């Protein structure tokens, strides 16, 4: 039957072109914006483009009348803090919305505290409320492994997981769930909850940034804020990054952002003190 349907498609039938869909739906613009927003992360960007390619081809097949099921779009992002997981989740939501796989494409970020209650009967309403907000878009659960407590069978997180499992299966055409966290902990989490692993079709690993990439990220941040890093300040900042990477609580781009914010504050203080000095004209 399916072969007959395939043979019945005229050779001159037009399904459109990949370029047409990439431009018309604005997918190409979003991918280019992702390149501009994120320095490095080549494997991550390649994986996002692969997912976009699958969705484009799926749409072309539909135009020809071929059977096509909605691919599993639930994802797992693994990596250290500050490696761009939230930004990529936001861009994925926009891509899915532009291509008709998501109604709104918005991003809702949640943690255990947002999903799990502190007493009996509290977890289900909290979890369902977050899911309701995310419907039609993307739900990013940061440090998802904290939902499960292996040492306590009565932990309320299990109830939240069961609700999520059901929604990921029954509403997969209207909600994309992204589970994020450190790779080793996520692997352990999936070993405890095999039903969750089977529902996640895309695993993307976010590598740590190199010092040169972090310096470039700082430049991009300053550019977006309409600042410039003085040429003689660049090597100083670079040495700071290398030293900071060896210290506790390093968080890649988040650490760089905090450093840029401190530099802005100090620059503002210098300008303020200069402008309010007795011999100043206030400029």
MIFIDREN-512520 format. One line per 8 residues: number of its first residue (from 0); for each residue x, y, z of N, C-alpha, C. Coordinates in pm, 1 decimal. Layout:
// residues N
NUM	X:Y:Z:X:Y:Z:X:Y:Z  ...
***
This chain:
// residues 283
0	83.3:-120.1:0.0:0.0:0.0:0.0:87.4:126.0:0.0  184.8:129.7:92.0:272.1:245.7:99.1:358.3:257.6:-24.9  401.0:142.5:-79.1:482.1:143.9:-200.7:399.9:196.5:-317.0  272.4:155.4:-323.6:184.4:203.8:-429.4:166.9:355.2:-419.7  152.1:403.3:-297.7:135.4:547.0:-279.1:261.1:620.9:-323.3  377.2:563.5:-292.5:504.4:624.2:-332.0:517.8:626.8:-483.4  480.9:517.2:-548.7:489.9:510.0:-694.8:391.1:603.2:-762.6  282.8:635.5:-690.9:179.1:720.5:-749.6:216.6:868.3:-749.4
8	321.3:903.4:-677.6:363.1:1043.4:-672.5:425.4:1082.5:-806.9  371.3:1182.5:-876.5:427.2:1223.4:-1006.2:573.1:1265.7:-991.7  650.8:1239.5:-1094.1:792.4:1275.1:-1089.2:813.3:1425.7:-1082.4  716.0:1499.9:-1135.2:729.7:1645.8:-1133.8:661.5:1709.7:-1012.8  620.3:1626.8:-914.8:556.4:1680.6:-794.5:656.8:1765.2:-717.4  611.5:1882.1:-670.0:700.5:1973.7:-601.4:673.5:1970.7:-450.9  776.9:1941.3:-376.7:765.8:1941.2:-230.9:828.1:2067.5:-172.4  895.9:2144.6:-258.6:970.4:2259.3:-211.1:1117.7:2223.3:-201.9
16	1197.5:2317.0:-162.0:1341.4:2293.1:-147.4:1383.9:2319.1:-4.1  1497.1:2261.3:31.3:1550.3:2281.5:166.1:1577.7:2429.8:189.8  1640.6:2495.7:91.9:1672.3:2638.4:105.9:1546.9:2719.7:127.2  1440.3:2683.9:53.2:1314.0:2756.3:62.5:1260.0:2751.8:204.8  1259.1:2633.1:263.7:1205.9:2618.8:398.9:1297.3:2686.0:501.0  1427.4:2677.0:480.1:1520.5:2737.3:573.9:1504.7:2889.2:576.9  1480.3:2949.0:458.6:1464.5:3093.6:452.0:1324.5:3136.7:492.1  1223.1:3068.1:434.5:1084.5:3108.9:455.2:1044.9:3102.1:602.0
24	1084.7:2997.8:670.7:1047.5:2980.0:810.2:1141.3:3053.2:905.7  1245.6:3112.7:851.0:1337.3:3188.1:936.1:1434.3:3101.2:1013.1  1441.6:2973.8:977.7:1530.1:2882.0:1049.7:1676.0:2920.8:1028.6  1707.6:2959.4:905.2:1846.0:2997.2:874.1:1889.4:3116.6:958.4  1799.3:3212.9:977.8:1831.4:3330.5:1058.9:1860.3:3291.7:1203.7  1781.0:3196.7:1256.5:1799.4:3154.7:1395.7:1931.7:3081.9:1412.2  1966.3:2996.9:1314.9:2093.6:2925.0:1322.0:2211.7:3022.1:1314.3  2198.1:3124.0:1230.5:2304.0:3224.9:1222.1:2313.9:3304.2:1351.9
32	2197.8:3331.0:1412.6:2196.7:3402.3:1540.0:2262.3:3318.3:1648.9  2241.2:3186.4:1641.5:2303.9:3095.1:1736.4:2455.6:3101.1:1722.5  2503.4:3109.2:1598.8:2647.4:3121.6:1573.9:2702.8:3250.0:1634.6  2623.1:3357.7:1624.2:2667.8:3486.8:1677.1:2660.9:3490.9:1829.6  2558.7:3424.2:1885.9:2538.8:3427.5:2030.7:2640.0:3342.1:2105.1  2675.9:3229.4:2044.5:2762.1:3133.9:2113.0:2898.2:3123.1:2044.4  3002.6:3148.6:2119.6:3138.5:3131.4:2070.3:3176.2:2984.5:2086.4  3242.5:2927.8:1986.9:3284.6:2788.4:1995.5:3166.7:2692.6:1990.8
40	3170.6:2587.2:2074.1:3063.0:2487.3:2083.0:3026.3:2429.8:1946.6  3126.5:2401.6:1864.7:3102.6:2349.5:1729.8:3019.9:2220.6:1730.8  3049.9:2122.8:1817.5:2968.3:2000.0:1818.2:2822.6:2026.8:1851.1  2797.9:2121.8:1940.7:2659.9:2155.9:1979.1:2586.0:2218.2:1861.5  2649.5:2314.1:1796.3:2586.3:2380.3:1681.6:2559.4:2281.0:1569.8  2651.9:2187.8:1548.6:2633.2:2085.8:1444.2:2512.8:1998.2:1475.3  2498.0:1961.9:1602.8:2384.4:1876.7:1642.0:2252.7:1949.9:1624.4  2249.3:2077.4:1657.7:2127.4:2156.9:1638.9:2091.9:2164.3:1490.7
48	2193.2:2182.0:1405.6:2168.7:2187.9:1260.7:2118.2:2053.4:1208.2  2168.4:1944.6:1265.5:2121.3:1811.6:1225.1:1973.5:1793.7:1259.0  1933.7:1839.5:1376.7:1792.7:1830.2:1416.7:1707.2:1916.2:1324.2  1756.4:2037.5:1291.8:1683.0:2126.2:1200.4:1669.2:2061.0:1062.6  1775.9:1993.9:1016.4:1771.7:1926.2:886.2:1666.5:1815.9:885.8  1659.1:1739.5:994.4:1558.4:1633.5:1004.6:1417.4:1690.3:994.6  1394.3:1802.1:1061.8:1261.4:1862.6:1061.3:1225.5:1918.4:923.6  1323.5:1975.4:854.0:1299.4:2028.9:719.3:1262.4:1916.2:622.9
56	1341.1:1808.0:624.4:1313.0:1694.8:536.1:1178.3:1631.9:570.3  1147.3:1626.1:699.1:1018.1:1572.8:742.9:903.9:1655.6:684.4  923.1:1786.3:678.9:820.6:1874.9:624.9:806.7:1856.3:473.8  918.2:1837.5:405.1:915.1:1812.7:260.7:840.3:1683.3:230.0  861.6:1581.5:310.4:791.7:1453.1:291.8:640.9:1470.7:309.6  603.4:1551.6:406.3:460.0:1576.0:428.0:397.3:1641.3:305.4  471.5:1733.2:244.9:419.2:1802.3:126.9:395.1:1707.0:10.7  466.1:1594.9:10.7:446.8:1494.2:-94.1:340.0:1391.8:-56.3
64	283.7:1407.4:61.8:180.6:1314.8:105.9:232.9:1186.1:165.0  361.6:1181.9:196.3:420.1:1061.7:254.6:392.9:1056.5:404.7  379.1:934.1:455.4:360.4:916.8:598.9:486.3:961.1:672.7  465.6:1035.0:779.4:580.4:1076.3:859.3:534.5:1101.0:1001.6  600.5:1039.1:1095.2:566.2:1058.5:1235.2:650.1:1169.5:1294.9  594.5:1233.5:1398.7:669.6:1339.0:1465.4:789.7:1277.1:1536.8  911.7:1318.3:1502.1:1030.0:1258.7:1567.3:1035.1:1295.0:1714.9  1104.7:1214.8:1792.7:1121.6:1244.6:1934.4:1210.3:1367.4:1949.2
72	1154.8:1471.5:2005.8:1227.5:1597.6:2017.1:1272.7:1626.5:2160.2  1239.0:1538.5:2253.7:1287.9:1557.2:2390.0:1440.4:1543.4:2389.8  1508.3:1622.3:2472.1:1653.8:1629.2:2465.7:1717.1:1621.3:2603.6  1845.3:1588.3:2603.0:1927.3:1591.1:2723.5:2052.0:1672.6:2693.2  2072.7:1780.1:2769.2:2190.2:1864.1:2754.3:2282.5:1836.6:2872.8  2404.1:1793.3:2845.4:2497.9:1766.5:2954.3:2619.9:1856.5:2942.6  2666.3:1902.7:3058.0:2782.9:1989.6:3059.8:2785.8:2071.9:3187.1  2894.9:2143.1:3206.6:2912.0:2226.1:3325.6:2827.2:2353.1:3314.3
80	2806.1:2424.4:3425.3:2731.9:2551.2:3420.1:2800.8:2652.4:3329.1  2720.1:2735.9:3265.2:2775.0:2843.9:3184.0:2824.4:2804.3:3047.5  2781.1:2687.7:2996.8:2828.3:2642.7:2865.0:2724.6:2665.3:2754.7  2617.7:2738.4:2783.4:2523.5:2776.6:2678.4:2399.9:2689.5:2667.0  2371.6:2605.8:2765.3:2258.8:2513.2:2754.3:2124.3:2586.8:2745.7  2108.1:2689.6:2827.8:1982.1:2764.7:2827.0:1964.0:2839.4:2695.1  2071.5:2898.7:2644.2:2064.0:2971.8:2516.8:2025.2:2879.1:2402.4  2085.4:2760.9:2397.6:2053.7:2665.4:2291.8:1909.2:2617.8:2304.1
88	1861.0:2594.7:2425.9:1722.2:2553.1:2446.1:1626.4:2660.1:2395.8  1659.2:2785.9:2419.4:1575.9:2896.3:2373.1:1572.7:2901.8:2220.4  1688.5:2885.7:2156.5:1694.0:2887.7:2009.8:1621.3:2766.6:1949.6  1632.0:2650.3:2015.9:1560.4:2531.9:1967.1:1410.4:2556.2:1970.3  1362.7:2621.1:2075.1:1220.5:2654.4:2083.1:1176.6:2742.3:1967.7  1260.2:2839.3:1931.9:1228.3:2928.6:1819.8:1226.4:2852.0:1688.0  1322.4:2761.1:1669.1:1326.0:2680.8:1546.9:1200.8:2594.9:1535.6  1163.4:2528.3:1643.9:1046.5:2440.3:1643.0:919.4:2519.5:1615.6
96	912.5:2640.4:1671.8:793.6:2723.4:1649.1:784.8:2769.3:1503.8  897.2:2811.0:1446.7:898.3:2858.4:1308.0:860.4:2746.6:1210.7  891.7:2622.8:1247.0:867.3:2511.5:1156.0:736.4:2439.0:1183.5  658.7:2490.5:1279.3:526.9:2432.6:1305.1:527.5:2313.4:1397.8  638.1:2287.2:1467.5:643.6:2176.5:1561.7:615.6:2222.8:1704.5  593.8:2351.1:1721.2:565.6:2407.0:1852.7:475.5:2528.2:1833.5  373.1:2539.5:1917.9:276.6:2648.5:1900.4:336.7:2785.3:1930.7  414.9:2794.4:2037.2:466.5:2923.8:2081.2:619.0:2930.8:2080.8
104	684.1:2820.8:2112.7:830.3:2818.5:2109.9:896.8:2887.0:2226.8  819.0:2920.9:2331.0:877.9:2988.2:2446.8:953.0:2888.6:2534.9  1036.2:2941.0:2623.2:1117.6:2857.3:2711.2:1079.1:2880.6:2856.1  1056.4:2770.0:2927.3:1031.8:2775.2:3071.6:1142.8:2695.1:3139.3  1214.0:2758.4:3232.1:1322.8:2691.9:3303.8:1275.1:2656.4:3443.8  1299.5:2531.2:3484.4:1254.1:2485.0:3616.0:1362.3:2401.5:3683.1  1355.6:2395.4:3815.4:1443.3:2309.4:3895.3:1355.2:2224.2:3987.1  1417.0:2141.4:4068.2:1341.5:2058.3:4161.6:1248.0:2143.5:4248.2
112	1295.0:2257.7:4294.8:1213.2:2341.4:4383.0:1084.0:2386.7:4316.4  1086.4:2401.3:4183.9:967.0:2444.1:4110.7:867.9:2329.9:4088.7  916.9:2204.7:4094.9:835.3:2088.8:4057.7:792.1:2002.7:4175.3  872.2:1997.5:4278.7:847.8:1903.6:4389.1:800.4:1977.4:4513.6  693.3:1924.7:4573.8:637.5:1984.3:4694.8:706.0:1934.7:4820.4  663.4:1988.7:4933.5:724.5:1954.9:5061.9:634.2:1869.9:5149.9  512.6:1841.5:5101.0:422.5:1757.4:5178.7:330.6:1682.0:5083.3  258.6:1585.8:5135.0:170.6:1501.1:5054.1:65.5:1586.1:4982.4
120	50.6:1561.9:4854.2:-49.9:1633.4:4775.8:-3.7:1766.4:4719.9  121.6:1803.3:4746.0:172.6:1932.4:4701.4:247.4:1923.5:4568.1  306.3:1806.3:4539.1:391.6:1791.3:4421.5:314.0:1795.1:4290.7  205.4:1719.4:4282.5:129.2:1711.8:4156.8:83.5:1848.8:4107.7  21.4:1932.3:4193.4:-19.3:2065.5:4146.3:98.2:2151.3:4100.6  212.5:2143.0:4173.6:329.5:2223.3:4135.2:382.9:2179.9:3999.5  396.9:2049.3:3980.5:449.9:1998.0:3853.9:357.1:2031.4:3738.3  227.7:2011.9:3758.7:130.4:2036.5:3651.8:122.8:2185.0:3616.9
128	142.2:2271.5:3715.5:139.6:2415.0:3689.5:257.2:2456.9:3601.2  375.8:2402.3:3629.1:493.7:2432.8:3546.9:474.0:2378.9:3405.2  422.2:2257.4:3394.9:397.5:2196.6:3263.7:297.0:2280.0:3185.1  194.3:2328.4:3252.6:91.8:2412.1:3186.8:155.0:2538.7:3128.4  246.7:2600.3:3204.7:314.1:2721.0:3155.8:400.6:2691.1:3033.6  457.7:2569.1:3028.9:551.2:2533.5:2921.3:482.5:2477.3:2798.3  355.5:2439.8:2808.8:285.2:2378.6:2695.3:292.7:2467.9:2571.5  322.0:2406.4:2459.7:338.4:2480.8:2335.8:478.7:2531.6:2317.0
136	568.8:2494.4:2408.9:706.4:2541.7:2400.5:804.8:2438.7:2451.4  907.5:2487.6:2520.6:1015.9:2402.1:2570.2:1025.5:2415.6:2722.0  1033.3:2301.6:2790.4:1053.3:2299.3:2935.1:1194.7:2248.9:2962.7  1279.0:2337.0:3015.2:1416.9:2300.4:3050.4:1422.8:2273.6:3200.5  1455.4:2150.9:3238.3:1468.3:2114.6:3379.7:1617.0:2108.5:3412.6  1663.3:2208.5:3484.3:1806.3:2217.4:3516.7:1839.0:2125.6:3633.8  1952.7:2058.1:3624.2:1996.6:1961.6:3725.4:1883.8:1863.2:3756.9  1834.9:1799.6:3649.7:1717.6:1712.2:3658.7:1737.6:1594.7:3753.3
144	1862.2:1553.7:3776.8:1887.2:1437.5:3862.3:1845.0:1459.6:4006.7  1825.6:1585.5:4046.9:1780.9:1611.9:4183.7:1633.5:1576.6:4203.2  1564.5:1544.8:4093.5:1425.4:1501.2:4106.7:1416.7:1364.0:4173.2  1523.3:1285.4:4161.0:1521.2:1148.6:4214.3:1616.9:1135.2:4331.4  1566.2:1080.7:4440.9:1647.1:1057.8:4560.0:1654.1:907.7:4585.2  1765.0:846.3:4546.3:1778.5:700.6:4555.6:1775.6:650.6:4699.6  1808.6:737.2:4794.2:1813.6:694.7:4934.0:1679.7:704.0:5005.5  1578.1:755.9:4935.1:1447.3:773.1:4998.8:1336.3:733.9:4901.4
152	1277.8:616.1:4923.1:1171.9:567.3:4834.4:1045.9:652.5:4842.8  1030.5:727.6:4949.6:910.5:808.9:4967.9:932.2:954.4:4928.3  1043.4:982.1:4866.0:1071.9:1118.8:4821.9:965.4:1163.2:4721.8  917.9:1286.5:4736.3:810.2:1336.5:4651.5:853.3:1358.6:4506.3  984.5:1356.3:4481.6:1031.7:1375.4:4345.2:985.9:1265.9:4250.7  964.5:1145.4:4303.0:920.4:1034.7:4219.3:784.8:1064.6:4155.6  698.6:1131.2:4230.2:566.5:1166.7:4177.4:579.2:1264.6:4061.4  670.9:1360.5:4074.9:693.7:1457.0:3967.6:747.4:1387.3:3843.2
160	838.0:1291.7:3861.9:894.9:1217.1:3749.7:786.8:1140.8:3675.5  696.3:1075.9:3749.2:588.7:998.5:3686.6:496.8:1087.1:3604.0  469.2:1206.7:3654.1:386.4:1301.4:3578.0:459.0:1344.3:3450.8  587.5:1374.0:3463.9:667.3:1415.3:3347.6:674.2:1305.1:3242.5  693.3:1181.1:3286.3:699.3:1067.9:3193.4:571.0:1057.4:3113.4  459.2:1073.3:3179.8:330.1:1064.1:3112.4:311.5:1177.5:3011.3  348.2:1298.3:3052.2:333.0:1414.2:2962.9:427.3:1404.2:2844.0  549.2:1357.7:2867.2:646.1:1343.9:2757.8:598.2:1246.5:2652.1
168	517.9:1149.9:2691.5:465.4:1051.8:2596.6:335.0:1098.0:2533.0  242.1:1145.1:2616.0:108.2:1179.4:2567.9:102.0:1315.8:2498.6  191.7:1406.5:2534.2:187.3:1542.8:2479.1:315.0:1578.5:2404.9  380.0:1478.9:2345.3:508.7:1505.2:2281.3:497.8:1594.5:2158.8  375.8:1611.1:2106.4:358.4:1701.1:1991.5:334.9:1844.9:2035.7  322.0:1866.7:2166.1:292.3:2002.0:2213.5:389.0:2049.1:2321.6  485.4:1965.0:2358.0:581.8:2004.4:2459.7:713.4:1930.7:2438.4  822.8:2007.0:2438.2:956.2:1948.6:2430.9:1021.3:1964.9:2567.5
176	1063.4:1853.2:2625.7:1128.5:1855.8:2756.9:1279.0:1840.0:2737.2  1355.4:1930.4:2797.0:1501.6:1924.4:2791.6:1552.4:1902.9:2934.3  1623.2:1793.2:2955.4:1682.4:1763.1:3085.9:1829.1:1803.9:3082.4  1872.8:1880.6:3180.8:2008.7:1934.0:3177.2:2082.3:1905.5:3307.1  2215.8:1893.3:3296.3:2297.6:1872.7:3414.5:2433.5:1815.5:3378.9  2511.4:1781.9:3480.0:2641.6:1719.5:3458.5:2623.2:1580.3:3398.1  2712.3:1541.7:3306.7:2695.6:1416.8:3233.3:2694.3:1293.7:3324.0  2789.7:1283.8:3416.5:2795.5:1164.2:3500.4:2670.5:1148.9:3585.9
184	2619.2:1259.7:3635.5:2498.4:1254.4:3718.4:2374.2:1224.9:3634.6  2370.6:1276.7:3512.3:2256.6:1247.6:3424.3:2257.1:1100.2:3384.5  2374.9:1044.3:3357.7:2383.9:902.0:3323.3:2331.9:816.2:3438.2  2367.1:852.5:3560.9:2321.0:778.9:3678.3:2170.1:794.0:3694.5  2119.8:913.6:3669.8:1975.8:940.3:3677.4:1899.0:852.4:3579.5  1948.3:843.6:3455.6:1882.8:760.4:3354.4:1888.1:611.7:3392.0  1993.2:570.1:3461.6:2001.8:429.7:3502.8:1895.7:396.2:3607.0  1855.7:495.9:3686.2:1751.0:475.4:3785.5:1611.9:485.6:3722.8
192	1599.1:570.5:3618.0:1468.9:596.0:3554.0:1479.5:559.6:3405.5  1479.9:430.3:3370.5:1496.3:390.9:3229.4:1385.8:445.0:3138.8  1266.0:464.5:3194.2:1156.8:518.7:3112.8:1184.7:658.5:3064.1  1262.6:733.9:3141.6:1299.0:869.6:3101.5:1399.6:865.3:2986.5  1498.0:777.7:2999.7:1600.6:766.4:2896.1:1541.1:728.8:2761.3  1442.6:638.8:2761.5:1383.1:592.1:2636.0:1300.7:700.0:2567.2  1261.4:802.1:2641.4:1180.3:909.4:2583.3:1265.5:1024.6:2530.1  1392.7:1023.4:2562.1:1483.3:1130.1:2517.2:1556.6:1084.3:2391.6
200	1528.9:1152.1:2280.3:1585.7:1108.7:2152.6:1712.9:1180.5:2112.2  1743.8:1290.2:2180.8:1859.8:1370.4:2140.7:1945.7:1403.8:2261.5  2068.9:1354.3:2259.7:2163.7:1381.9:2367.3:2274.1:1472.6:2313.3  2290.2:1589.0:2374.2:2389.4:1685.9:2328.3:2482.2:1721.0:2444.3  2612.9:1702.1:2421.9:2710.9:1731.8:2526.4:2775.0:1867.4:2500.8  2777.3:1950.5:2603.1:2832.7:2085.1:2594.2:2972.9:2086.2:2657.7  3077.2:2102.0:2577.1:3213.5:2101.3:2633.0:3245.6:2231.7:2705.4  3344.1:2226.4:2793.7:3391.5:2348.7:2858.7:3460.9:2437.1:2755.7
208	3458.0:2567.1:2780.6:3523.9:2661.4:2690.7:3675.3:2664.4:2715.5  3749.4:2694.1:2611.1:3892.1:2719.7:2622.0:3913.1:2866.4:2662.0  4028.7:2900.5:2720.2:4052.3:3040.0:2761.7:4035.6:3140.4:2647.9  4083.6:3103.9:2528.1:4070.8:3194.4:2413.5:3923.4:3219.2:2379.4  3841.6:3115.7:2392.2:3698.6:3129.9:2364.3:3630.9:3217.4:2469.0  3673.0:3204.3:2593.9:3615.2:3285.8:2700.4:3650.8:3433.3:2683.2  3771.2:3461.2:2633.6:3807.8:3599.5:2604.2:3720.4:3654.3:2492.2  3695.4:3571.4:2391.4:3608.0:3613.1:2281.6:3465.4:3636.7:2330.7
216	3419.6:3552.9:2423.8:3286.4:3570.1:2482.4:3277.9:3704.2:2555.4  3383.0:3738.5:2628.0:3386.2:3867.3:2697.6:3374.9:3982.7:2599.1  3442.9:3970.8:2485.4:3435.8:4075.2:2382.4:3295.2:4087.8:2326.6  3229.6:3972.7:2304.3:3091.9:3973.3:2252.6:2998.1:4038.3:2354.0  3016.2:4004.0:2481.6:2932.0:4063.5:2586.1:2949.4:4214.7:2589.2  3074.0:4259.6:2581.8:3101.0:4403.7:2581.7:3043.1:4470.3:2457.3  3056.8:4404.7:2344.3:3001.9:4458.5:2219.5:2851.2:4478.2:2229.9  2782.3:4377.2:2284.0:2636.9:4384.6:2296.4:2593.4:4495.1:2392.7
224	2681.7:4528.9:2488.3:2651.7:4635.3:2585.1:2707.6:4769.9:2539.7  2764.8:4770.7:2417.3:2825.1:4891.3:2359.7:2944.1:4941.0:2442.3  3025.8:4845.5:2485.4:3152.7:4874.2:2548.8:3263.6:4817.5:2460.5  3385.8:4855.0:2491.3:3502.3:4796.6:2425.0:3607.0:4761.9:2529.6  3673.6:4647.5:2510.3:3785.2:4612.1:2597.3:3911.0:4675.1:2539.7  3979.1:4756.5:2618.4:4100.6:4822.7:2570.8:4204.7:4717.6:2531.8  4278.1:4741.5:2423.7:4378.0:4642.6:2377.8:4476.0:4599.4:2486.3  4519.4:4693.9:2571.3:4614.9:4656.5:2675.9:4548.7:4582.5:2792.4
232	4412.7:4581.9:2794.9:4341.1:4510.1:2900.5:4317.2:4363.5:2862.5  4323.8:4333.4:2733.7:4295.6:4197.2:2688.5:4389.6:4092.8:2748.2  4522.5:4112.8:2741.7:4611.7:4011.6:2801.7:4591.7:3997.3:2952.2  4556.4:4105.7:3019.3:4531.6:4099.8:3164.1:4407.8:4014.4:3191.1  4303.7:4038.4:3114.2:4179.5:3962.5:3130.4:4202.7:3815.1:3096.4  4283.5:3791.0:2994.7:4313.8:3653.8:2953.4:4384.6:3577.8:3066.1  4480.7:3642.6:3130.2:4551.9:3578.6:3241.3:4457.6:3555.2:3359.2  4365.6:3648.7:3380.2:4266.0:3631.5:3486.9:4180.5:3507.7:3460.2
240	4137.7:3490.0:3334.8:4054.3:3374.9:3298.4:4128.8:3244.4:3325.4  4253.7:3237.5:3281.8:4330.9:3114.4:3300.4:4346.8:3080.8:3448.5  4370.4:3182.3:3530.9:4384.4:3158.7:3674.1:4250.9:3119.6:3736.4  4144.9:3188.0:3692.8:4011.5:3161.8:3749.2:3964.1:3021.2:3716.6  4006.4:2966.5:3603.1:3965.2:2831.7:3563.0:4019.1:2724.2:3657.1  4125.9:2756.1:3728.9:4185.3:2659.3:3821.3:4124.2:2668.6:3960.7  4035.6:2764.0:3981.2:3979.3:2788.1:4114.2:3839.0:2727.7:4127.1  3790.2:2724.3:4248.9:3658.1:2667.0:4276.4:3545.8:2753.8:4218.1
248	3433.3:2688.2:4193.8:3310.5:2755.5:4148.7:3326.3:2827.8:4015.0  3413.8:2776.8:3929.8:3426.3:2833.6:3795.1:3307.6:2788.0:3710.4  3245.4:2882.0:3640.5:3123.7:2850.2:3564.4:3127.7:2900.8:3421.7  3242.0:2886.2:3355.3:3254.6:2919.9:3213.3:3203.5:3060.4:3183.6  3105.3:3072.5:3093.7:3058.7:3204.4:3048.8:2993.7:3284.4:3161.9  2935.5:3216.7:3261.1:2876.4:3290.2:3373.9:2983.9:3363.5:3452.9  3097.0:3296.8:3472.6:3207.8:3360.8:3542.0:3258.0:3481.1:3463.6  3266.3:3466.3:3331.8:3310.0:3578.0:3246.7:3210.4:3693.8:3256.0
256	3082.1:3661.5:3253.8:2979.9:3766.2:3264.1:2992.4:3842.7:3395.9  3016.5:3769.7:3504.2:3033.5:3835.4:3634.4:3155.3:3926.3:3634.3  3263.3:3880.0:3569.1:3384.8:3961.2:3562.0:3360.7:4087.9:3479.7  3287.5:4075.2:3369.7:3254.7:4191.0:3286.2:3168.3:4289.3:3364.9  3073.4:4237.5:3440.9:2986.6:4325.3:3521.6:3067.8:4401.1:3627.2  3164.9:4331.4:3687.7:3249.4:4399.8:3786.4:3334.6:4507.8:3720.0  3383.4:4478.4:3600.0:3463.8:4577.2:3527.0:3379.6:4699.5:3491.7  3255.2:4677.3:3453.1:3163.7:4788.7:3421.3:3139.8:4873.8:3545.4
264	3120.1:4807.0:3660.7:3095.2:4880.2:3784.9:3215.3:4966.1:3822.3  3335.2:4909.7:3809.7:3455.8:4984.2:3844.8:3477.8:5101.2:3749.5  3446.5:5079.1:3622.0:3457.3:5188.5:3524.4:3358.3:5299.5:3558.7  3236.8:5259.6:3599.3:3135.4:5358.6:3636.2:3178.8:5437.4:3758.8  3239.6:5367.0:3856.3:3286.1:5434.7:3978.0:3395.9:5535.3:3944.1  3488.6:5496.4:3855.6:3596.2:5588.0:3816.0:3539.3:5712.2:3748.5  3444.8:5691.7:3658.2:3384.9:5805.0:3587.7:3305.1:5893.3:3683.1  3235.2:5830.6:3776.2:3154.9:5906.4:3872.5:3244.3:5990.5:3962.8
272	3351.3:5928.4:4015.0:3441.6:6002.0:4103.0:3510.3:6116.9:4029.8  3544.2:6090.3:3903.1:3609.2:6195.8:3824.1:3514.1:6312.1:3798.3  3387.4:6277.0:3769.3:3289.0:6380.4:3737.7:3248.2:6460.8:3860.9  3256.7:6399.4:3978.9:3215.5:6468.1:4101.8:3331.9:6528.4:4177.3  3451.2:6518.0:4121.2:3567.0:6579.5:4184.6:3552.4:6731.5:4185.7  3606.7:6795.6:4287.5:3589.4:6942.4:4302.4:3639.9:7020.5:4180.8  3746.2:6973.0:4122.4:3801.5:7045.9:4008.2:3741.0:7005.9:3875.8  3636.5:6921.5:3878.0:3576.5:6874.0:3754.0:3462.0:6962.9:3710.3
280	3438.0:6963.5:3578.0:3323.6:7038.8:3527.0:3199.2:6951.6:3515.4  3207.8:6827.1:3571.4:3091.7:6737.3:3571.9:3080.3:6649.6:3450.4  3178.6:6659.1:3359.7:3174.1:6579.8:3238.5:3263.7:6457.6:3254.6
***
